[in-house]
Amino acid sequence: MEIEWFKLRDLATQKFKSIPKTPGIYFIRWTKDGAPVSIPRLAGSDNRGILYVGSTVGLRRRIRDLWKGINGKIEAHTIGRSIIFCKVSEIISMDDYEISWEELETHGNAKGQEWTALKLYANQYKEPPPFNLMIYRKLFAVWGIFKWGESRWAYEPDEFVKSIIDPLEKNQ
């Protein structure tokens, strides 16, 4: 599956009008000159540059809030707190953030794919993406003890998630 990535700055310039208002999952990545930046992790480097995985009931509103958070309005999105506290703007410019999303039928499906993506990422790199600091550790532990694919909490990753985070294609 070919994934389309968009510069957050370009979407903001267009007032986010091309983003659907539906539930979905989204990924934020770090790029430099159009190529993903490799991010060192505990168990190797994430050559896809994934910074954050999120889900939402409304993609357009949440991505607009994300942009506000990156721009310093920390109450708009959880990512803003990490960026401000860690002074990330010293190494990642506003032009270096890219996003991709998938529309899903329900917020429940979006949440399930988000947790599946986080679990795949954590299994691969032994830690979550750098800006997913607000992971509810209790839920993360509960999701980890369910047998994959055999409980109502266990989601199989869809093609979108697998094409961004595939544990069989580590460090591509």
C-alpha positions, 0 to 999 in steps of 0.5 A, spaced: 500 500 500 502 506 498 502 511 503 501 519 502 504 524 506 502 531 507 506 537 510 503 540 516 505 547 514 501 546 507 495 543 510 495 549 515 496 554 509 489 551 506 486 551 513 486 544 513 480 543 508 482 537 504 482 533 511 476 529 512 471 530 518 470 523 519 474 518 525 480 516 523 488 514 525 494 519 524 501 518 524 506 524 524 513 523 522 519 527 521 522 529 515 528 533 512 528 535 505 522 530 503 526 524 506 524 521 513 529 522 519 532 516 522 530 516 529 534 512 534 530 507 539 532 502 544 532 496 539 534 500 533 533 506 528 526 508 526 528 509 519 520 512 518 521 517 522 515 516 526 514 521 532 507 520 534 500 516 533 493 518 534 486 517 533 480 521 533 473 522 532 474 528 527 480 528 523 480 535 521 479 538 528 484 534 531 489 535 526 488 543 526 489 542 534 495 538 533 498 544 528 496 549 534 500 544 539 506 544 535 506 552 534 506 553 542 498 552 544 500 546 549 493 545 551 490 544 544 494 537 543 498 533 547 504 533 543 505 541 544 507 539 551 512 535 549 515 539 544 515 545 548 518 542 554 523 538 550 525 544 546 524 540 540 523 546 535 531 547 536 532 541 531 525 540 528 522 546 524 515 547 522 517 545 515 519 538 517 513 535 520 509 530 515 502 527 517 498 521 514 491 519 516 486 513 514 479 515 515 475 509 519 468 508 520 467 509 527 472 512 533 472 505 536 475 502 530 480 508 530 482 507 537 483 500 536 488 501 530 491 506 534 493 501 539 495 496 534 500 501 531 503 503 538 503 495 540 507 494 533 511 500 534 513 498 541 514 490 540 519 493 534 523 498 538 521 496 545 518 503 546 513 508 544 514 513 538 517 519 542 511 524 542 506 518 545 508 520 552 501 520 554 500 513 553 496 510 559 501 505 561 495 501 565 491 500 558 498 499 555 499 493 560 492 490 559 493 490 551 499 487 552 497 481 556 491 479 551 492 474 546 493 477 539 487 477 535 483 473 540 479 478 545 475 484 544 480 488 545 485 485 540 485 488 533 488 486 527 492 491 524 489 494 517 493 495 511 494 502 512 497 501 519 501 495 516 504 499 511 507 504 516 509 500 521 510 493 519 514 489 524 517 484 519 520 490 515 524 493 521 529 498 519 526 500 512 
